[in-house]
Amino acid sequence: MTIIGGGPAGLYSAFYSGMRDMKTKIIEYHPYLGGKVNIFLEKVLWDVGGQPPIHASNFLNNLIAQAMTFEPTICLSQKVDRIDKEEEYFIITTNTGENHYSKTVIIAIGGGIVEPIKLDLEGAEKFEMQNLHYTINGIERFKDKEILISGGGNAAIDWAVELLPIAKKLTIIYRSDELKAHESQIKKLVEHGVEFKLNTELTKLISNEDKTAIARVRLKENDVEYEMAMDDVLVCHGYNREVSLDFCESIAPVRNEYKQFNSEGQCKTSIPGIYAVGDIVAYEDKVYLLVGTFNDAVLAVNSAKKFIEPDATSYAMVSSHNDKFNERNRVILACYS
Ligand SMILES: Cc1cc2nc3c(=O)[nH]c(=O)nc-3n(C[C@H](O)[C@H](O)[C@H](O)COP(=O)(O)OP(=O)(O)OC[C@H]3O[C@@H](n4cnc5c(N)ncnc54)[C@H](O)[C@@H]3O)c2cc1C
């Protein structure tokens, strides 16, 4: 089985397909796994079954470790462009020109390829390794720093709230005259004296003497331009989303206006052998959260198993009936004794 997308839905599909004794491959566009969880690594997750409040980065590590249980093949840095079919095999073509052959396909491309909208300012790219950020990975780095945040949506304001207890100073700039984030979050920032500059945008990044980091920024507030010193710049201007995936006409599954794959049940698409899971599938009462991805993964893998082996059981036996787990349990249980 081939899983397209290595986010939560794809990762759990890989684990569960191992439980069903299926040979599995994940193809992921990014050079890393985890999908959208990588956007909110600093968040504490409260709503995942069986988990006490957990840091998203730890949750992601656990999810990846679990997905590796049955040693699936992982192909990173490959974007699946197109799917064709020849006899009983789907042919999955990626942007590297490589073809992957598979009897079943699980589409787990979530919101598509999601990448932050970057600053269109000269030389901005070279500061990305230093003090220009598009998300926060390791909040401690910002302790006692003067931070300029550009953006007025939920992401910008939520990060400001997270940074509030540790930053020395926060300044939020936004190009419009009205912020778009939740009012309660904005109120929190106002109460703590965070400075808001509306109708303001970044026009220039000015580097330090050895040109390794941004020392100052140039801002345009209404029609007035001026410079400001800061330690770090966090840009939250939203994300570009790319959900293109082509199929040869005879095997093109039905998609809705949001490019999601319609499912009538068990995460089956309109094409036998192709399944869709996670944020890219649409059916009545679908839950677009992590817990929803796990349920979809189980349904899709079980459907795929039956597609390949019609006499297989409808779902996997409980953990205690799994021979592979029993073998490993000896090692795990030895640690408890
Ligand atoms: C800011 C934010 C906060 C959130 N907080 C929570 C929360 O607190 N609790 C919760 O339950 N949920 C939360 N969610 C929702 C949760 O992140 C999603 O429901 C979940 O990530 C969906 O997983 P997925 O695998 O379907 O998709 P994604 O996470 O989007 O993963 C899809 C993967 O497919 C890859 N891909 C896409 N196209 C291709 C292609 N053509 N070829 C190869 N690879 C491809 C992408 O690069 C990506 O890695 C949050 C989401 C966001 C954005």
The ligand as a Tripos MOL2 file, in Angstrom:
@<TRIPOS>MOLECULE
LIG
   53    58     1     0     0
SMALL
NO_CHARGES

@<TRIPOS>ATOM
      1 C1         -2.5910   26.0680   13.7810 C.3       1 LIG1
      2 C2         -3.2870   24.7400   13.9100 C.ar      1 LIG1
      3 C3         -3.5760   24.2470   15.1800 C.ar      1 LIG1
      4 C4         -4.2330   23.0140   15.3280 C.ar      1 LIG1
      5 N1         -4.5010   22.5320   16.5860 N.ar      1 LIG1
      6 C5         -5.0900   21.3230   16.7330 C.ar      1 LIG1
      7 C6         -5.3810   20.7910   18.0380 C.ar      1 LIG1
      8 O1         -5.1090   21.4440   19.0510 O.2       1 LIG1
      9 N2         -5.9870   19.5730   18.1340 N.ar      1 LIG1
     10 C7         -6.3150   18.8430   17.0240 C.ar      1 LIG1
     11 O2         -6.8480   17.7450   17.1840 O.2       1 LIG1
     12 N3         -6.0650   19.3160   15.7790 N.ar      1 LIG1
     13 C8         -5.4740   20.5400   15.5960 C.ar      1 LIG1
     14 N4         -5.2310   21.0320   14.3440 N.ar      1 LIG1
     15 C9         -5.7030   20.2360   13.1710 C.3       1 LIG1
     16 C10        -4.7050   19.1260   12.8050 C.3       1 LIG1
     17 O3         -3.4080   19.6730   12.6870 O.3       1 LIG1
     18 C11        -5.1250   18.5070   11.4620 C.3       1 LIG1
     19 O4         -6.4240   17.9880   11.6050 O.3       1 LIG1
     20 C12        -4.1620   17.3750   11.0600 C.3       1 LIG1
     21 O5         -2.8470   17.8650   10.9040 O.3       1 LIG1
     22 C13        -4.6140   16.7450    9.7350 C.3       1 LIG1
     23 O6         -3.6800   15.7500    9.4020 O.3       1 LIG1
     24 P1         -3.5140   15.2330    7.8810 P.3       1 LIG1
     25 O7         -2.4670   14.1790    7.9270 O.co2     1 LIG1
     26 O8         -4.8390   14.9420    7.3060 O.co2     1 LIG1
     27 O9         -2.9800   16.5110    7.0870 O.3       1 LIG1
     28 P2         -1.6530   17.3960    7.2080 P.3       1 LIG1
     29 O10        -1.2650   17.5590    8.6140 O.co2     1 LIG1
     30 O11        -1.9650   18.6180    6.3920 O.co2     1 LIG1
     31 O12        -0.5340   16.5250    6.4600 O.3       1 LIG1
     32 C14        -0.5800   16.3170    5.0650 C.3       1 LIG1
     33 C15         0.8230   15.9770    4.5650 C.3       1 LIG1
     34 O13         0.7450   15.6380    3.1830 O.3       1 LIG1
     35 C16         1.8490   16.2280    2.4840 C.3       1 LIG1
     36 N5          1.4740   16.4010    1.0750 N.ar      1 LIG1
     37 C17         0.5080   17.2090    0.5650 C.ar      1 LIG1
     38 N6          0.4400   17.0610   -0.7740 N.ar      1 LIG1
     39 C18         1.3800   16.1360   -1.1220 C.ar      1 LIG1
     40 C19         1.7890   15.5630   -2.3540 C.ar      1 LIG1
     41 N7          1.1860   15.8950   -3.5140 N.pl3     1 LIG1
     42 N8          2.8010   14.6770   -2.3450 N.ar      1 LIG1
     43 C20         3.4230   14.3180   -1.1680 C.ar      1 LIG1
     44 N9          3.0650   14.8350    0.0320 N.ar      1 LIG1
     45 C21         2.0470   15.7260    0.0530 C.ar      1 LIG1
     46 C22         2.0570   17.5650    3.2090 C.3       1 LIG1
     47 O14         3.3740   18.0660    2.9910 O.3       1 LIG1
     48 C23         1.8060   17.1350    4.6780 C.3       1 LIG1
     49 O15         2.9820   16.7050    5.3120 O.3       1 LIG1
     50 C24        -4.6070   22.2630   14.1680 C.ar      1 LIG1
     51 C25        -4.2950   22.7620   12.8860 C.ar      1 LIG1
     52 C26        -3.6460   23.9810   12.7600 C.ar      1 LIG1
     53 C27        -3.3380   24.5040   11.3690 C.3       1 LIG1
@<TRIPOS>BOND
     1     1     2 1
     2     2     3 ar
     3     2    52 ar
     4     3     4 ar
     5     4     5 ar
     6     4    50 ar
     7     5     6 ar
     8     6     7 ar
     9     6    13 1
    10     7     8 2
    11     7     9 ar
    12     9    10 ar
    13    10    11 2
    14    10    12 ar
    15    12    13 ar
    16    13    14 ar
    17    14    15 1
    18    14    50 ar
    19    15    16 1
    20    16    17 1
    21    16    18 1
    22    18    19 1
    23    18    20 1
    24    20    21 1
    25    20    22 1
    26    22    23 1
    27    23    24 1
    28    24    25 2
    29    24    26 1
    30    24    27 1
    31    27    28 1
    32    28    29 2
    33    28    30 1
    34    28    31 1
    35    31    32 1
    36    32    33 1
    37    33    34 1
    38    33    48 1
    39    34    35 1
    40    35    36 1
    41    35    46 1
    42    36    37 ar
    43    36    45 ar
    44    37    38 ar
    45    38    39 ar
    46    39    40 ar
    47    39    45 ar
    48    40    41 1
    49    40    42 ar
    50    42    43 ar
    51    43    44 ar
    52    44    45 ar
    53    46    47 1
    54    46    48 1
    55    48    49 1
    56    50    51 ar
    57    51    52 ar
    58    52    53 1
@<TRIPOS>SUBSTRUCTURE
     1 LIG1         1 GROUP 0 **** ****
